[in-house]
Amino acid sequence: MTVTTTQRTQRRSQSRPTPAARRFGYLIAMLINGVLLYLVNVSPGWDVVPFLTHETTRVIGWVNASIAAGIIANALYLVMDQRWFRAVGEIAVTAIGLAAMTRLWQAFPFAFDDQGVPWHLVVRWLLAIGMVGSAIGIVANLVQVIRTRT
């Protein structure tokens, strides 16, 4: 049995949420990221987290840039909700997040009391997994851009 282009388009559109639902999701993502920015920078602030060291000042700019990029991207998706545009936005947001994780790896602003659990190794592994996943996400979104633009 051959599947026509129309059938493929119908299947894709059936599995994709409605434009209103997607826009609501973009608004929620913006709200959550805005709250995160406030919590990290204003109240209570990153400096009250007991396992963060003074080295956090070396990475906080990248963390803020990553969160802000998410806010900006979601605001743009409200205006232009096309798949290729969203994939381009996700490439940018993920690249900034990858830069933030790389900086976290380099500065490693964490101090743990390893009471039976080697938390420094756990965090290193989680950062490594996040960086690999981000690289894969960038490639996947690049493929999405190419597929939707051809």
BELHULIN-V86755 format. One record per residue. N is the residue number from 1. PSI is psi in whole degrees, -180 to 180 (999 if undefined). OMEGA is omega in whole degrees, 0 to 359 (999 if undefined). Layout:
{{N/PSI/OMEGA} {N/PSI/OMEGA}}
//
This chain:
{{1/130/178} {2/142/179} {3/126/180} {4/165/178} {5/-38/179} {6/-42/179} {7/-41/178} {8/-43/180} {9/-42/179} {10/-42/179} {11/-44/180} {12/-44/183} {13/-27/178} {14/-33/183} {15/-14/181} {16/135/178} {17/161/180} {18/159/177} {19/-39/180} {20/-42/179} {21/-41/178} {22/-44/179} {23/-39/177} {24/-41/177} {25/-40/178} {26/-42/179} {27/-43/179} {28/-43/179} {29/-41/178} {30/-43/180} {31/-47/180} {32/-44/179} {33/-37/177} {34/-42/177} {35/-42/178} {36/-45/177} {37/-43/179} {38/-48/182} {39/-39/182} {40/-39/190} {41/-22/186} {42/-71/185} {43/119/9} {44/-14/180} {45/153/182} {46/-27/186} {47/-8/176} {48/-7/179} {49/120/190} {50/-26/183} {51/2/176} {52/135/181} {53/178/177} {54/-21/177} {55/-16/179} {56/-29/179} {57/-23/179} {58/-17/184} {59/-13/187} {60/-32/177} {61/-42/178} {62/-39/177} {63/-45/178} {64/-41/179} {65/-39/179} {66/-45/179} {67/-44/180} {68/-38/178} {69/-38/177} {70/-40/178} {71/-48/181} {72/-45/181} {73/-46/180} {74/-34/175} {75/-40/178} {76/-36/178} {77/-28/176} {78/-35/183} {79/-41/183} {80/101/187} {81/53/177} {82/148/184} {83/-44/183} {84/-38/180} {85/-41/178} {86/-41/179} {87/-39/177} {88/-44/178} {89/-42/179} {90/-34/175} {91/-47/181} {92/-47/181} {93/-44/181} {94/-38/178} {95/-41/178} {96/-40/176} {97/-39/177} {98/-41/177} {99/-40/179} {100/-44/179} {101/-37/177} {102/-42/178} {103/-39/175} {104/-41/178} {105/-45/183} {106/-49/184} {107/-32/183} {108/72/185} {109/44/184} {110/142/175} {111/117/183} {112/147/169} {113/101/186} {114/72/180} {115/75/179} {116/-19/179} {117/123/179} {118/75/186} {119/-33/179} {120/-37/177} {121/-39/179} {122/-47/181} {123/-41/177} {124/-45/179} {125/-43/179} {126/-40/176} {127/-43/180} {128/-45/178} {129/-42/178} {130/-40/180} {131/-42/177} {132/-45/178} {133/-38/178} {134/-43/178} {135/-43/177} {136/-41/179} {137/-39/178} {138/-46/179} {139/-44/180} {140/-42/179} {141/-32/175} {142/-42/176} {143/-41/179} {144/-42/178} {145/-47/181} {146/-43/181} {147/-40/184} {148/-18/181} {149/-9/180} {150/999/999}}
//
